[in-house]
Amino acid sequence: MSIIGWLIFGLICGFIASKIVNKSGEGVILDMVLGIVGAVVGGWLFTQFGYAGVTGFNIPSMIVAIIGAIIVLVIYHAVVGRRTY
């Protein structure tokens, strides 16, 4: 998949995961970054359990990436939510 494909894939998965976790998006750039990181995390986790990870721009890969992005978002909110200024 090309770089532009990964960016679009990450944006879609990050946006969906943001809507699931906190009902509002985090912003285009952060959604994209969290979606791409989530795809990597989800792919790694799924391969550790013996399943296929992210294999391209398809529905099973999108589910893996969304699950990974949800995990990344929960960790992100746990870290950022505890900051005090």
C-alpha positions in Angstrom: 0.0 0.0 0.0 1.3 3.5 -0.8 2.0 6.2 1.7 -1.2 8.0 0.7 -3.1 4.8 1.1 -1.7 4.3 4.6 -2.6 7.9 5.5 -6.2 7.5 4.3 -6.5 4.1 6.0 -5.1 5.5 9.2 -7.4 8.5 9.1 -10.5 6.3 8.6 -9.5 3.8 11.4 -8.5 6.6 13.8 -11.7 8.5 13.2 -13.8 5.4 13.8 -11.9 4.5 16.9 -12.1 8.1 18.3 -15.9 8.0 17.8 -16.0 4.7 19.7 -13.8 5.8 22.6 -14.9 9.4 23.3 -17.7 10.2 20.9 -15.7 13.0 19.3 -12.7 13.1 17.0 -9.3 14.1 18.2 -8.6 16.2 15.1 -7.6 15.1 11.6 -3.8 14.8 12.3 -4.1 13.1 15.6 -6.8 10.7 14.3 -4.5 9.8 11.4 -1.5 9.3 13.6 -3.4 7.2 16.2 -5.0 5.2 13.4 -1.7 4.4 11.8 -0.1 3.6 15.2 -3.2 1.6 16.0 -2.9 -0.4 12.8 0.7 -1.3 13.8 -0.3 -2.2 17.4 -3.3 -4.2 16.2 -1.3 -6.0 13.6 1.3 -6.9 16.1 -1.2 -8.1 18.7 -3.2 -10.2 16.2 0.0 -11.9 14.9 1.0 -12.7 18.5 -2.3 -14.6 18.9 -1.9 -16.3 15.5 -4.3 -14.3 13.4 -3.6 -12.3 10.3 -2.6 -8.7 11.0 -3.1 -5.7 8.6 -2.9 -7.2 5.1 -4.1 -4.2 3.0 -7.0 -1.9 2.5 -9.8 -4.4 3.4 -12.5 -4.9 6.1 -10.6 -7.5 8.2 -7.5 -5.2 8.3 -9.7 -2.3 9.1 -11.2 -4.2 12.1 -7.7 -5.0 13.3 -6.6 -1.4 12.9 -9.6 -0.1 14.7 -9.1 -2.4 17.7 -5.4 -1.4 17.8 -6.4 2.3 17.6 -8.9 1.9 20.4 -6.1 0.4 22.6 -3.8 3.3 21.6 -6.6 5.9 22.3 -7.3 4.4 25.8 -3.6 4.6 26.6 -3.4 8.1 25.2 -6.4 9.3 27.3 -4.9 7.6 30.4 -1.6 9.5 30.0 -2.9 12.9 28.7 -5.9 12.9 31.0 -3.8 12.8 34.1 -1.7 15.8 33.3 -2.2 18.9 35.5 -1.0 22.3 34.5 
